[in-house]
Amino acid sequence: MWTSSFPQTGGEGVYHIAAVVHSELGSFVSLTGGLSSSVPGRPPELPLGPPPAARSLSVLMKQTLGELMRMSRICRMLFATCLGSFILVIFYFQMMQRNPFVVDGCCRKGSRNALQELYSPSQLDPSGAAVLHQARRDQVVESCRVNSAFSRKRRVLTPGDLKHLVVDEDHELIYCYVPKVACTNWKRVMMVLTGRGKYSDPMEIPSNQAHVPSNLKTLNQYSIAEINHRLKNYFKFLFVREPFERLVSAYRNKFTLKYNASFHKRFGTRIIRRYRKNATQDALINGADVKFKEFIEYLVDPATQRDGPLNEHWQTVYQLCHPCHIHYDMVGKYETLEEDANYILRLVGVGDSLRFPSYAKSTRTTDTMTAQFFSNISSQQQVQLYQLYKMDFLMFNYSIPSYLKLD
């Protein structure tokens, strides 16, 4: 029930038209005086009393024949009209079955939506983007199939699992945001798309406003029927990143910057208390100097798993967006962020007026930087960490980093 599909045309319309034809013919017969009975099931009643003596048999026959001819002509005209209408209806529904997008296209602001442009492009795609994104979708499906014992542990999602799926009703979009994968800029873009003219430039929106829950509507705020309808009919996309680069990026942002004092208090103090021997009183109170090695110990500790789900900034994409249960129409990558993002905006039909914001490459966490962070992590912990993020590596076609020691 969580896969995208397009509307199928049934035979209800044909049955309805056929019923109308039958009804109209029946009404005509009942109005042709003397040929129908006012009591159902009773044979037609003939006029009572003897025929006039002056009326000869030949005159009566001529009049009767004339009436029958007039009736026959009207019946033929009515039958031809109904038959022609019936044939047109049959032809219409056959066309709908061949091209289901026509049904949606006629009723949606006179333009094609993103799903139509992705699966049935109106223009040639010289860049080959459609082929690339089909391969990414196939990779997700195949990984889920091969690892079905692991990926299908939870067979049913609840509305609470859908809090990361942002909905744009106007453009029929669903975006699953993943922290540390350009989600701030994507939320800004979604605010422009859903703002109905309130915003025009994503970068004019302060970053803290992009994370205010009331500024965007998420899928868990809908009823079950509304959720199913949107999952079936809306264009769904997410963006992913090399799992360990994302992990190091989350560590750098949440544990090495002074302005994230709330994370230091909430997670830093807990990590230091558990994994640092002879911690100072200041470290225990403020939690402001968590080491990367301590952070990794926290992640691979079974006690952490028992505490509940990981924080969204280092939770797996598999757990945040449920790609084995929800069919995403497009999987964008952080490594090709601007190309993939602007491709989506073109599919939506706003590519000429809205561009995805550029990001500061100078501060980006790179593969080389990630390798340096992992250099002090034991091989046993590296194996444990890879197992934790294994599905993200497999589903999104990221190879095992060369700096890992998994032997």
N, C-alpha and C positions, 0 to 999 in steps of 0.2 A: 504493500500500500504506500511505500515511500518512494516509488520511482516515477520519473516523469513520463507522461504519455500525452497523446493528442486525442481530441474528441472523436468518437466513432459514431457514425450515423446509422440509426436503426430504421425499422419499417413502420414506425408509428404514424408518420405523416402520410404514407401511402394508404394505410388502413383507414385513416380519417377521411382522406379524399374519396376513397372507394365507398365509404359509408354515406358520404354526402351525395354521391351520384345515385346510389340506391334510394336514398330518401327523396331526392328531387324527382326521380322517375315515379316513385310511389305517389307523391303529391300530385303530379301531373295527371296520373290515371284517376285519382280520386276526384279531380276537378273536371273531368270530361263527362259530365252528367249522364246517368243511367248505366255507367260501367263499373260503379263501385257501390258497396253497401256501407251504410253508416254503422253497422254492427259487425265487428270483426268476426270472420269465419262464415258469415252468412253470404249466400250467392247474391249477385246483383238483382235488384228488384225491377221488374218492368212496369210501365204505367198501367194503372188499373182501368177497366172499362173497355167496351168494344171500340174498334177503329171507326172513324167517320165513314158513313156510307158513301159520301161523294168522293172519297179518296180511292183512286184506282190502285191496283197492285203495282203497276209500272211506275206511277209517280212516287209511291212509297219507296220502291227499290232505288229510284234515281236519287231521292233525297238521302237515303241511307248510305248509298255508295259515295255521294259527295261528302257527307260527313266523315266517312271513313278515310277518304283521300286527304281531307284537310287534317284530320288527326294524324295520318301517316306522315304528311309533310312536316308537321310540327314536331312529331316524335323523332323523325330523322334529323331535323335541325338540332334539337336538344341533345340527342344521342351523340351527334358529331361534335358538338361543343364540349360535352362532358368527356368524351373519349380523348379529344385533343388536350384538354386540361390534365387528364389522367396521365397521358404520355409525357407531357411537359414535367409533371411532378416526378415521374419515374426517372426521367433524364436528369433532373436536378439532383436527386439523391444519389444517383450513380456518380455524378461529378463530385459531390461532396465526399464520397468514399474514396475516390481517386486522389483528391486533394483536400484533406481535412483543414488545411490552413485557410481555405476560403471562408469557412464558417466564422473563424475568429476574425479574419481580416475585414469582413463586412461590418463588424460590430465594434471595432476598436479604433476609434478616432481616425479612421481612414488610412492607417499606416500599419506596416508589419511590425511585429514585436521581435525581441531579441532571440527567442526560440526559433522563430521562422527564419531569421537571417542566419542563424548558426547551422541549422539542419537542412535548410533549403535556400541557399544564398541567392539573392537577386542579381548579384554581380560576380564576375570572375574574381578569384582570390590568387593573384600572382605570388603572394608571399608564402603560400602553402600553410597558413596558420590553421585552417580547418583540419588538415591532415595531422598536424602536430597535436592539436588538442584532442582529436579522436584517439590518437596513440596514448595520450595521457589518461583519458577515460578508460581505455582498454586495460592499461596497466593497473589501475585501481581495481577494476572488476576481477582481473585475473589474480591479483594478490589476495583479495577477499576470498576468492574461490579456493585457492591453494591453502590458505590459512583459515579455512572455515571453522575449524574446531576452536580456534582462538578468537576469531573476529565475530563469531555469532554467539558468544556466551550470553549476550543479552539480545533476545530476539524481538523485544518490543521496546520502543522508545516512549517516554512520557513527555508531556509538555515541558517539564523541568529540564529535559535534555536539550531543549531547543532555544535556550536563552542567548546563544551566540549567533543565532540566525536573524539578521536584520532584514526587514521587509520594506520594499518600495512598492506601494500599491499602484502608483501612476504608471510606472514602467514595467510592472510585473516582474520584479527582481527579488531574489533572496541571496544575501551575502553572509557567509559564515566567517566572522572575523576571528583571526588567530593573532594574539598578542606577539609582538616582535616580528611581525611580517607586514610592515607598513599599514597596520590596522588604523592608526590615527588618521593618516591621510585618506584611507578608504572610507572611514566614518565621515570625514569632512565632505568627501565626494557624495556620499549617500545623503548627507544633509542638504547639499545643493540640489540633488535630484528630487528629494521629497519636500523641499522647502517651498515649492510653488512660487518661485520668484523672490523669496525672502533673501536667499544667498545667490551670488553669481560666481564668486571666486573662492575656491576651497581654502586657500591660504589666508583669507581674511577671517576665518573662523578660528578663534583661539583653541589650542590643543586641548585645554581642560574642558572646553565646551563640547568637544567631540565625544567625550567620555561620560557626559551627563546622560543617565539612562532615559530621561523623559524626552530627550531630543531626537531619539530614534525609536521606532516600534520594532519589537522582536517577536518571533513566531510563537513563543510560549504565551503571548498575551491573547491568542485567538482561541476559539472553541475547537474541539476535536475535528468537527466537520470542516471548519474553515482552514485548519492546519492541513488536513488531507487535500483539500482543493488546491491550496497554494503549492504544496509540495508536488502535486501532479501537474500543475499548469504553468508555474512560474519558472523563469530562468534562474538556475541556482549555480553559484560559483563560490570558490574559496581561493586563497593564496597560501602557498606553503614555502618552506625554506629548509635548507640542509639542517637536519635536527640538532647537531651539536653546535653549529654556528648560532642557531637560534638560542640554544641553551646558554652559551657564553654571553651572548648579547643580553639575555635576561639577567644574568648574574651581574654584568657590568652596570646595567641600568639600575637595578634594584638594591645592590649591596655596596657599590663603590661611590655613588653620588649622594652628597649630603642632603639634598632636598627630599629624598625618599625615606625620611625618618619613620614614617608609618610602617614601611616594610621592615626597617631595622628593629622596631619594637615588636612587631607581630611575628616575624620569622627569625630575625637575627638573634634575638635573645634566646629563643628556643634552640637554635642550632648551636650557639656557643655553650649553652648550658649542657647539652648532650654530648658534644664532641670535642670540647677544648678542656684539656687538663690545666689546672692552676689558672683559670680565667680571672682577670681582674674584676673588681667590683664594678668599675665603669663599663666594661664590656658586657657584663651580665645585665646591667641596667639599660644600656642604650643599644647594644647589639649592632654597633655601627662599623665593625671591622671584620665581618665574616670573610674567611679565606675560601678560595674556590674549592680547595680540597675538603674543607668542612661542609661546604654546600653539596658536594657530590656524595659525601658520606650520608648526609641527610636524605638525599634522593633515593639511594639504593638500600637504605635501612628498611627492613620489613615493617618496623614499627610505624614508619611514615605512611606506608600503604594502609596500615590498619587505622590510622588517624582519619582517613577519608581521602577524597580526591585531591590531587595536587592542585596548587594554585594555577590559575589559567595561564600565567606567564611562562611556566615550564611544564604544563600539562601537554600530553601528546596531541597532535592534530586529530589522530584517530579517536581520541576520547572527547575532544571538543566539538567536532563537526560530524562524527558518525558516518564516514563515507561508505562503510559497508552496508548501511541501512538506508542512506539517502543518496539518490543518484544525482551527482553534481554534473551539470552540463559543461562546466569548464573548470579546469584546475590551473590557476595561474601560479607562476613561480617568482620568488623574490629575485632570483638570479636574472630574470628577464622581465622585471616588474613593469617598467614603463611600456614596453611593447605589448605585453599581455593586457595591462590595464586599459590602454588606449584602444586595443582591439575590442574589448568589452564595450567601451563607450561608443565605438562605431556600430556595434551590433545593436545597442540600445537606440541609436539614432541621434545621439547628442555629440558625436565626435567632432563636429565643426565648431561647436560653441563651448565645449568643456574638455580640458586636457588634464591628465593626472599629474599632480605636483611632482616635481623632481625632488630627489632626496639627497642629503649631504653624504657623498661617498667618502669624504675624508674621515668621518666618524664611524663608518660601518665596520662591523666585526667581520674579519676575513678568515679564510681557511688557515693562513699562516698564523694569525693571532690565536685562533682556536687551538692549533697544534701546540703553541707555547703553553696555553693554559692546561692542556692535557698531559704535558710532559711530567708533571709531578703526581699523576694519578696512577695507582697501582694497576697492574694488568688484570687482577681479579675484579677490581671496581670498574674497569673499562668494559669487561665482559658483562658485568651486571647492568651497567648503564646502557650498553648496546641492546641487551635484551629488553630493557624498559622502553626503548625508542625503536625497536626493530620494525614494527608495523609501519611507522612513518618512513623509514628507509626503504622498505620494500614497495609500499603503495605508490610512492612518488618518485621512484626510480633514482634514489640516491645511492651511490656506491659506498662501500665501507671505507672510511678515511684511511689513508696510508699511514698515518701516525698512530693508529690504534694497535695495541698489542693483544690480539685475541687468541694467541696460541696457548 
